Every structure is written in structure tokens, then in C-alpha cells.
């Protein structure tokens, strides 16, 4: 009886592995796309540099 339960849990684990991999890859892809759309603000020049430019 215990062996049947062990085999069933292994079977379920093998069936779910592609689903888990697909979900993880999809999350990484969405994260990468979101990171590429972030607009970082350009660093502001220091006040001394602005004064020297004038």
C-alpha cells in the first residue's frame, strides 16, 4: 500500500514538473519585459557643475 502511494506521488511530481518550469519561465519573461520598460531618471548634474557651465 505504501509503495502505491509513493508511486502516485512520484507520478504527480513528474506530471507537474513541465507546468512548474513553464510558470517560472513565464514569470522571468514578464519580469524581464517590465525591467526593460522602466525609464530611469538621468542623473542630475551637481550644482557646482551647473554654475561652472554658466
C-alpha positions in Angstrom: 0.0 0.0 0.0 2.8 2.4 0.9 4.5 1.7 -2.4 1.4 2.6 -4.4 1.2 6.0 -2.6 4.9 6.6 -3.3 4.4 5.8 -7.0 1.4 8.0 -7.2 3.2 11.0 -5.7 6.2 10.5 -8.0 3.8 10.3 -10.9 2.1 13.5 -9.9 5.5 15.2 -9.4 6.6 14.1 -12.9 3.4 15.4 -14.4 3.6 18.8 -12.7 7.3 19.4 -13.5 6.7 20.9 -17.0 3.9 23.1 -15.6 6.2 24.5 -12.9 9.0 25.1 -15.3 6.6 26.9 -17.7 5.3 29.1 -14.9 8.8 30.0 -13.7 10.0 30.8 -17.2 6.9 32.9 -17.9 7.4 34.9 -14.6 11.0 35.5 -15.6 10.0 36.7 -19.1 7.4 39.1 -17.7 9.9 40.4 -15.2 12.5 41.0 -18.0 9.9 42.8 -20.1 8.9 45.0 -17.2 12.5 45.8 -16.4 13.2 46.9 -20.0 10.3 49.4 -19.9 11.4 51.2 -16.8 12.7 54.7 -17.5 15.4 55.6 -15.1 15.8 59.3 -14.5 19.1 60.7 -15.8 21.4 61.7 -13.0 21.1 65.4 -12.2 24.2 67.5 -12.6 25.7 68.8 -9.4 25.1 72.5 -8.6 28.8 73.2 -8.9 28.8 71.9 -12.5 25.8 74.0 -13.4 27.5 77.1 -12.0 30.6 76.4 -14.0 28.7 75.9 -17.2 27.2 79.4 -16.8 
